[in-house]
Amino acid sequence: MCGIVGYIGYRDAFPIIIKGLQRLEYRGYDSAGIALFDGGQINLAKTKGKVEDLKKKAEGISQKGSIGIGHTRWATHGVPNDVNSHPHYSNSGELVIIHNGIIENYEAIKQELTKRGYIFQSDTDTEVLVNLIEEVKKTENVKLGKAVQIALNQVVGAYAIAVFDKQKPDEIVVAKLGSPLAIGIGENEFFIASDASPFIEFTNNAVYLEDEEMAIIRLGKEIKLRKIKDDSVAYPRILELQMNLEEIEKGGYDHFMLKEIYEQPRAIKDTYRGRLLANQGLIRMAGIDQNMEKFLNANRIIIVACGTSWHAGLVAEYIFEDLARIPVEVEYASEFRYRNPVITDKDILIAISQSGETADTLAAIKLAKAKGAFVFGVCNVVGSSIARETDAGAYTHAGPEIGVASTKAFTTQITVLTLIALKLAKAKGVFSESRYHEYLTELETIPSKVEKALQSNTLIEIIADVYKDSTNCLYLGRGYNFPVALEGALKLKEISYIHAEGYPAAEMKHGPIALIDEHMPVFVIATKKGHYEKVVSNIQEIKSRKGKIIAIVTEGDEQVRDLADHVIEVPETLESLTPLLTTIPLQLLSYHIAVMRGCNVDQPRNLAKSVTVE
């Protein structure tokens, strides 16, 4: 959701905060703002639009000072405009705050504060929070840290905040519940950010706040960490960051999304590195090994996720049921907790999230744990909330994903889930030794086959040019590739704003076929493995209605080539591994169409990378 950056130290704060905001812009880009303390006063600039717009706006203020906070917003309460942008002042002008999250009871607090004479400039819940902190500070006659702690015990919702008081110019108070917050620890300086990317070139040491923790960060002193609920002392655990600077730069690509598409061979390899030992016939995964009995004795696996991660979960449903013979249900995390689901201690819940911070998925985890289920996490970000909340888990090793539309997250999630399914299939005795070895060996070849699939980029660009002005598209797949059709349609919607729908190919004739005419592009996944003949029949049905057919086929295919208007080849592999290849052309297609339409590929409108509100 929103991005938070702060600095306190000996350097000029302005360039650090601006650069940090640019790195966090994937979290929201409706508006941006910065507040700097120059030793005498707070200088604030904020604007609707992006960080580039903020840089221009900030030319009108003093940029001096070695303490400051900045924010890039994804709007929840209040439309994206200059007034609703963060930071927000308190009524006295002495406190300034930035906030990621939602204060659910802000309206009741606002009414009470209004009765006490407070005036509000914006429609945001954040301005209510900073004035509540000010009111507590004034009426209770306490310091800023204590005022923050008391105020946060009166609010309902989720937050990551940073608050500055110009009466205490050597201190920033931060707090977290439900939204991520990291503190970078340097020599005589501290950094605050939603993730580590803003400060990675300055320090490798970071503290990640746990839920319901706050920290008082003061120059020349150690971090003072406390529990919000009871003000008891907490002890910071300093982690050494594994990220490097090259991973969060574009590296010569025009967009992060394109870079991340092309990183997939490496990302898949990194995900199975150390886990997949094909020559030894082994899969090593500590999170599974230590809990094997739970998996083998489970009645079923429930997968919860949102967006692209949900599509990875749908692929996993086919993989687990087909290979390991374990019943699987896949749920939207956002719906799961609201329908009073039947969960027992015989169930396993697998939660999938790239960021590890998705609010709906976290809520589903907490519900499942409360019902006694064993919870296993699959996420990409080390130390994230989901990684900490789950009983066990496995990281994907995709590296930072900056493009809002997920690409390498999807393929690495499928890789991890495939490894788990194969491991369980072996443990259950479902697989013969030879079949097991065949799968391990084939999985090892997938990165090179993805490389080969990427070689169709030039052809895909030509196809993209033909269909870039379409207003509607259909995506069709069967079996393992039905979720890929859903994911392909989602990518097109997300970044090019073309309406698209994914369907099981056989369902086309139960309604969507009515839409097909000579103006309707239909993207069909028709690999040799699986329900090939059935898909060919579906293609013939489209052709007889004059639909435009763009087919993803196995290398050397001739039957579909004779029917389709355009054909994109992918290498042959085992049926369960085809999604790792068939998704590649659809990612590239969405990318090129979006570029040709002049869309902002990395920052599509109304979206944010990590949705930390429900």
N, C-alpha and C positions, 0 to 999 in steps of 0.2 A: 504494500500500500504506500503510504507516504515515506519519504526519505528524510532522515535526520542526520545533521552533521554539526559537530561542535569542536572548538579548539580552545585550550588555555595553555599558555606557555610563553616562550620568548620570541617566537617567530611572528611575522605579520600573519594575522588570522585570515584576512580577506582571500588571498589566492588559494590557501588550503581549503577553505570552506567552499569556494566556487568550484574548484576542481573536484572536491568530494561530492558536491551536489550533481555535477555532470556524470560522475560514476554511478550515482544512485538514481539517476533520472528514470531508469527502467521501473522504479517503484511508483511512479506517478509524475505527471508532467502537465497538470492543469494550471498550476501556478508555482511560483518560487519566491523565496524571500530570505533576507539576511539581516542580522542585527549585530553590530560591532560596538564594543565599548572602548572609547579612545582615552580613558583616564578621567574624563570629566562627565561625558554624557553618552547615551546610547544613540547610535546612528542607524536608522532602519530604512531599508528599501525592500519593497515587495511589489509583485506584479502578476497579473494573469499571464499565462504563457509559459515559456520554457526558461531554462537557466540562461540561455543566450540573451533573452529579453531582460532578465534580471541584471546581467552584466551591464547592459546599456542604462538601465534604470539607476544602478548603483553609482554611475558616473556623477550623479547629482548629490551624493553624500560624501562625508569624510570616510576614507577607507583605512584610516589609522586604527591601530589597536592590536593587541596580542590575545584578546579574548573575544569570542563571538559564537553565534549559533546560526544555522541555516536550515532551510526546509524546502523540499520539493513535494507538491501536494497531489494526491488523488482525491477528488472531492467526495465527501459523504454528506456533511451538514452544511448547506449553503452552496450556492452556485459558484463555479469557478470565476472569480473576479478579483480585482485588486484588494478590495476591502476584506474579503473572506480569506485571502492569502495569509499564510503564517510568515513571520512570527506575529504574536498578538501581545499588546501591552495590557497591563492591568489599568484600572481607572486612574490610579495615582501616577502612572507612567514610570514607576520604579521597578516593577517586575515585567519581564518579557519571557514568553514561552513558545516552544514548538512542540507539536503533538502529532503522533501517529496513532490512529485508533478511533474508537467511538465511545463517548460518554452517554450511556442510554438514558440516565435520569437527569439530563442537563436541563430539560424544560422546567422541572420542579425546582431545581436549584436556581435557575435564572429568575423565576418568579419571586423566590424568597430574597434574592440579592437585589432585585428591582425595588422591592418594598423597603430595602435598607438604603436606597438611594443610588445604587449602581446603574450606570448607563452603558448600553452595549452598542458598539459601532457595526458589528458584523452579525451574521446569522449562525455563526459556528458554535459548536459545543466547546471548542478550545478556549474561546474568550470567556466563557462561563467558568471554566476550570481555573484560569489564571486569576480571575476575580474572587473565586472561592478561596484560593490559596492566600490572596491578599487579605480577605476578610478574617480568615483564621489567624493569620500573622498579627493582625491589628487587635482583634478582640481577645486572643489568648496571650498576647504579648510574648511571642516566641520567635526564635530565629527561623530563617527560611527552611532549613532542612526539616525541622519539627512541624512547621506549617504545612509543608508538602505531605508529610506522613499523615497528619490528622485529616487533611482535605481528601486524600486518596481513600481513606477509610469511609468517606461519605459518598463516594461515587460508585456507580455500577457501570461496568463496561470493560473495554480493553484500551490499553494505552502504552505508548513509550513516550516519555516526555523529557525535555531538558528545560530548566528554569534558571534564569539569571536575575539577580537583584543588584541594582547599581549601588546600593548601600554596602554590598559585600563584593567588591570588584575582583577578588581573587578566588571566586568560587562559582561552580555550576552544580546544580542539583539535578540528578537524573533518576528516573524510575521506570519500572517495566511490569506490565501484566498483559500477556497475550501477543504483544508485538515485540520484535527482536530489538536488542540494544547491546552494542559492544563498546567497551572502553579500551582504547589503545594506550599503552603505557610506554612513554619514551623517557629520555633523560631530561628531567626538569620540564616536562610537558605532558599533556594528556589530550587524547583525541576521543570524540564521541561520534558514533555512527550506527546506522541501522544494520550494516554489515561491515566487514573489515576493509573493503575495497578503497575507501577514502584515505586510509592511513597506511596502506601496505608498504609504501616506499619509505616511511619514517620509522616504523617499528614492527617487529614480529611478535610482540607480546600483547596479549589482549585478555580482558576479563569479559565474559558474557554474563549479563545479569540473568538470574533466574526469575520466574514469575513471582510477583509480590515482593521484589527487592528494590531498594533504592540506594543510591550512592551519592555521597558528598565529595566532589572532586575539587581539591584545593591546591593551589600552587605551593610547591615545596613540601607537601605533606603526602602521606600515604592515603590511598582511597579509603574512605570511611563507608563501610557497607552495612546496611541495616534491613531488617524485615519490616515491611510496611504495616502488617497486621498489628504487631505488638511492640515495635521499635527495638526488638532485640538485636544484638550484634550478629552479623553474618561474616563469613570469612571468604575473601575472594580467592578463586582458583585461577591462576594465570596460565593461559594456554599459549603454546607456540604455534603461530599461524603457518599453514602449509602453502598458502596461495602465493603465486609470484606475479609480478607486474605485467609480464607478457600476456598472461591469461586474461587480463581485463582490458587489454588494448586491442584495436581492430587488426593489427598485424598486416596492413596492406590491403585488406578487403574493404569494399565500399560500405558494407554493413556488418554489424555483429551477427545477424541472422545467417548471412552467407558464410561467414567464417565458421559459425557453429555447425552448419550443415556439413562443411568440408572437414570439420574436426571429428566427425562421427567414427571413421575407422580407428583413429587413435583413442577416442573415448570408449568405444566398445572393448578394445584391447585392454585399456586401463581398468575397465570394470571387471573383466575376468582374470586379469593378471594376478598371480598368486593364489587364485581360487581354482582355476581350471588347469589341471595337470593331465592332459589327454594321454601322454605317453605312459603315465603311471595308472591311468584309469581312475583318477581321483578328482573329486570336487571338495575343496576345503572351505567351509563357511562356519565360523565359530558360532554365530547366532543360531544356526540350524543344528549343528553338532551338539551344542549344549542343551538343546530343547527338542531333540529328535522324538522322544517318547510322546511329547505333547502333540507334535505334528502327526505322528503315526496313529495316535488314538483319537484324533479329533473327529467329531461328527461331520464337520464341514469347515470350509474356509470362507469367511466373508471379506471381500475386498472393498475398501472405501477410498474414494478419491474424488477429485474435481477436474474438469476440463481434459487436457491432454493426458494427465495421469489416470483419469477414469478410462480413457481409451486403452492405455497400457494394461489396466486392470481387466478389460474385456478380452484382450489378447491372452492374458494370463489365465482367464477362465477356461479357454480352449486348451491351453497348454497343460494346466493342472489336471483337468478332467480327462484329457486324452492320454497323457503320458503317465501321470501318477494315480489316476483313478480316484481322486478325492473330489467330493461335491463342492462346488464353488458358487457363491452368489456375489454379484458385483453391484454395489450401491453408490448412488450419488451421496457423498458425505453430507451435503446440504439438506438432503431429505431424510437421511438415516435416523437421526435423533428425534425427528418430529413425528414419526409414525409409530412410536412405542414398539420398536422391533423386539422379536423374541431372540434373546441371546442367553446362552448358558455357559457354564465353566467347561463345557465340552467343545466350545467353538474357538476358532482362532480368527482373529481379525488382522488382516494385513492392510496397513495404511500407506498409501503411496502419495508422495508430494515432492516436487523438485526442491522447493525452498525449505521444506520442513517447518513452515510457519502458517500454512493455510488454516484459517480459523475454523472453517466447517469441519475439516478433517481432524483437527485437534479436539473439537467438541465431540466428534464420533468416538475418538479414542477414549476420552474420559468416560463416556457412557458405557462403552464396552468393558472397560476395566471395572467400573462400578458393578457390572453384572457378573463379574468373575471370569470373563474371557481372557485368553492369552493374546497380547497385542504385539505384533511384529511390524516394524517400520521399514519402509524403503524410501530413502531420500538422498539428496545430493549434498546438502550443506552440513558440514561437520559442526556439532555443537548446537544445532537448531532445536527448536522446541519439541518437534516430533521425535527427534533422536533422543531427547532426554525423557520424554513422557512414556515411551514404549518399553515393553519388557525386554525386548531384544530387537535386532534389526540388521540391515545390511546397507551400507552406503553404495550408491552408484558413484563412479569416479569420473563423472563427465567434465569436471572442472567448472568454473563459473559460467553460468548461462545468462548473458546480459539481454539478448533479444527477447522481447516480451513473448513472442510466439515460440513455444517450446519445440525444439527439434532433437538435439542430442539427448535431452532429458528423456524423451520418449523411447529412443532406441536403447539407451543404457538401462532404463527401467525394465524393458522387455528382456534384456540380457540377464539382469539379476534374477528376475522371476523365472526365466528358463533354467538357470543354474539350480534354483531351489527345487523346481519341479523334477528335474533330472535326478537330483540328489534323493528326493523322496521316492521317486520311481524305483531307484536302485535299492533303497533301504526296504521298500515294501516287497521287493522281489517281482515287480511287474515286468521289468526289463530283463531280457537275456543279456549275458555278458557282451555278446557280439553287437547287439543293438545299442547297448549303452556306449560302447566304444565308438560306434558309428556316429552317434550324436555328439559326443565330445570332440571327435576329430573334425566333424563338420562345423561345429560352433567355432572352433579355432580358425577356420578359413573365412569366417564371415567378414572380418575387417577388410581383407583383400577383395572380397566380392562387393562390399560397399564402395570401395575405391573404383571398381569397374562400373558400378551403377552410376557413379558421379560423372563418368566420362560421357554420359548422354546429355550433359548440360547444354551444349550448343544446339542440339536437336530440340531440347525442351524449350529453349529460348525462342526458337522459330515457331513452335506450337503455341507458346504463350502469346506471341504477337498476333496470331490468328484469332484467339479467343478473349483477348484482353477487354474487349468492349461488351462482352456478354453480361446479361443482367441476372441470369439464373443458370445454375449448373447442377447436374446429378452425379453422384459418385456411387458406384456399385461394386460390391465384393461379396464373396461367399466364404463361409467357414472362418478360418484364421484371418482372412483378409476383409471380412465385414468391418471389424473395428478400424482397419486401415482406411477404408472408405469414409468412415465417420471422421477420422483424424484429418484426411485430405480435405474434406469439406470444411472442417473447422479452420484449418490453416488459411483457406481461401477467404472465408468470412472475416477472420481476424485481421488480416493485413491488407486485403485488396477491397474489402467492403462489398464484395459480390455475394448475393444470396446463393447459398449452396446447401444441398441436403445429401447426406449419406444414407444408403439403404442396403439391406441384403438384396442381392441381385434378383432373387426369386420374388421378392415383395413388390418389385417394380410394377408387375401387372395387376397388383391389388390396389391401384390408385395412381401412383406417380406417372404411369405410362400415358395418362391423359394430358400431361404437360409436354410430351415429346413432340417436337416438330422440327423443321429444318434449322431453326434458330437455337436449339437446345444442345449444348455440348454435354456429352455423357462420358465420364471417365470410368472405365471398367478395368478392374484388376482381374486378369485372366491368365494366371500362371498355370503351367502344366500340372503341377501337383494339386490335389484337391478335387474340386467339382468342375473340372475343366469343360466336359461336354455340356453340362448344364449351363455354364456361363456362356458358352458359344451359342446355345439356343437363345439365351437372353439377349445377346448381341444381335442375333438375327431379328428378334422382335423389335429392337430399337431401329435397326436399319430399315425395316419395312415401314416404319413411321417417319423416315427421313431424318432421324436424329443424327447428330455428328458424334462419331465414336472415337475416343482417344483411349487406346488400350495399353495396359502395362502387361507385357507378356514375357515368358521365358525365352532366353536366347535360342534362336533357330526356329521359332514358331512360324508356321506357314498358314495354318487354318484361320486364325484370327486376322493375320496380316491381309488376307484376301477380303475380309469383311470391313475392317476398320478404316477410318479416314487417316489416322495417325497411329503409329506403333512405337512404343518405347520398351526396349529390352532390358531385362535384369538377368543376372546369372542364375543358373539352376541351383537349388538347395533343397533340403528336407522341408516338407510342408510346414511344420511348426516354426521354422526359421524364416519363412518367406516374408513375414511382416517387416523384418529388419532390412529387407531389400526393396520391397514394393513401396514403402513409405518415402524413399529417397526421391524418386521422380516427382511425387506429389508435393514434397517440400519445395523443390526447385521450381516447379511450375507456379506455385503460389507466390514465391519470391519474385520471379521475373514478371508476372502479371502485375504485382503490386508496384514494382519499380516503374514499369511502363505506364501505369496509371497515375504516377506521381505521388503515391502514398508514402507516408513515413513508415518504412518497413520495421524499424526497431522499436518504434513508439507509436503503435496504432491507437487511433482515437478511443477515448473512454476506457482503455484497458490499463492494467498495471500488472507487473510481473508476479508479485506475491500478494494474494488477497488475504489480509490479516483482519478483516472484519466480516461478520456473518451477514 
